[in-house]
């Protein structure tokens, strides 16, 4: 099945978001459209980069452990 273009998806999504019976100027976006896009973008980042938080936590644990080992070795050797 062919992938639908972004333009077709955007038209379909905004069609449901715009209230019927309202008239707007060409190029003018309603608050519903703008808020909907911002919400989708934020949730998209959260879903796409969920693994980053776990990786950063693991890096912090490893760095803290190595730092503690260096401090302990400085007392033993020095």
C-alpha positions in Angstrom: 0.0 0.0 0.0 1.4 3.4 -0.9 2.4 5.8 1.8 0.2 8.9 2.0 1.8 12.3 1.7 2.2 14.7 4.6 0.0 17.2 2.8 -2.9 14.7 2.5 -2.6 13.8 6.1 -2.4 17.4 7.2 -5.5 18.2 5.2 -7.4 15.3 6.7 -6.3 16.2 10.3 -7.1 20.0 10.0 -10.4 19.3 8.4 -11.7 17.7 11.6 -10.1 20.4 13.8 -11.6 23.5 12.2 -15.1 24.3 13.3 -17.8 24.2 10.7 -19.5 27.4 9.7 -16.5 29.6 10.6 -14.8 31.7 7.9 -11.1 32.4 8.0 -8.8 34.2 5.7 -6.4 32.1 3.6 -3.3 31.3 5.5 -4.8 32.1 8.8 -4.7 29.2 11.4 -7.1 28.7 14.1 -6.1 28.2 17.7 -7.2 24.6 17.6 -4.9 23.8 14.7 -1.9 25.5 16.3 -2.5 23.8 19.7 -3.0 20.4 18.1 0.2 20.6 16.2 2.2 21.7 19.2 0.8 18.9 21.3 1.6 16.3 18.6 5.2 17.6 18.2 5.9 17.4 21.9 4.4 13.9 22.3 6.3 12.8 19.1 9.7 13.8 20.7 8.8 12.1 23.9 8.0 8.9 22.1 11.0 9.0 19.8 13.6 9.8 22.4 12.3 7.8 25.4 15.5 5.8 25.4 17.7 8.9 25.9 16.7 9.3 29.5 17.7 5.7 30.3 21.0 6.1 28.5 21.8 9.4 30.4 21.0 7.7 33.7 23.3 4.8 32.8 26.1 7.2 31.8 25.7 9.1 35.1 26.0 5.9 37.1 29.1 4.8 35.3 30.8 8.2 35.6 30.0 8.4 39.3 31.3 4.9 39.9 34.6 5.7 38.1 34.9 9.0 39.9 34.5 7.2 43.2 37.1 4.6 42.2 39.6 7.4 41.3 39.1 9.1 44.7 39.5 5.8 46.5 42.7 5.0 44.6 44.1 8.5 45.3 43.9 7.7 49.1 45.4 4.2 48.6 48.3 5.2 46.3 49.0 8.6 47.7 
